[in-house]
Amino acid sequence: MGAKTALLALTHGDGFPAPLGAARATQDATEALVRRIHPGLDVAPIGDGTLFEDLYPPDDVTYAAVLAGTDLVIDRRLVLDRPSHRPEHLRRAGAGRRIIMHGMHSMVDFLCFAVWDDGTLVRSLSLSPDGGVREDIGEPYEFELPYWAGDHPVTPTPGWPDRGPYPLPFHPLDLGEQRRCAPSSASSSNAAPHPRTSTPHGCRCTDSGSPIPPVASRPHVRQGTSRAGNG
């Protein structure tokens, strides 16, 4: 699997927005959104991206789209291995709305997702096979239950060395793909944007400090805790 995502949606709906090819806002509106997400950074336009190639942009790049009822931001700096540690300014940016965070990195089989309603954390999950479950807050959504119940085990790949049982009851990226297409109040939905026709605006966001490393290079991603309630 080569999946990598770094998504943040601020929405009045249940899930990620419908295809972005229609009713896109102007570059100015998008830049204003990016400045709210990254206060104090220098923001410069760099052209449009796609949701096929730019779901995990470089450290200093943000792709964003302002839609009717939803602001979508794509930026690896917004993906945290403990989503509950979300910065305060993001809580204010999502006041009165639902915030959905979604991050995956296939190099370490890492997944995190979280949902806040009007600033209140409803659900947060962050895990990887090396790090274990870093965060498990709130009741699992319906679409999660078959994964935790063992209905989607990881089977050995023919031809690969036997490295023992997979340390989690499912592959995080399998659940991550299900989460990206599922609204946060139901088991499944075809709610994900169409990757090839969606064109969010791009910005380079920089300051004088060092760039934040990607998820795969953060040492604490590989340090885990056990699932809450299981020791």
ABEGO torsion letter per residue (X at the ends): XABBBBBBBBBABABBBBBAABGBBBAAAAAAAAAAABBGBBBBBAEBBBAAAAABBBAABBBBBBBBGBBBBBBAAABBABAAABBAAAAAAABGBBBBBBBBBAAAGBBBBBBBBGGBBABBBBBBAAAEBABBBEBBBAAAAAAAAGABBBBBBBGBBBAEBBABABBAAAAAAAAAABBAABABBBABBBAAABBBBBBBBBBABBBBBBAAABAAAABBBBBBGAX
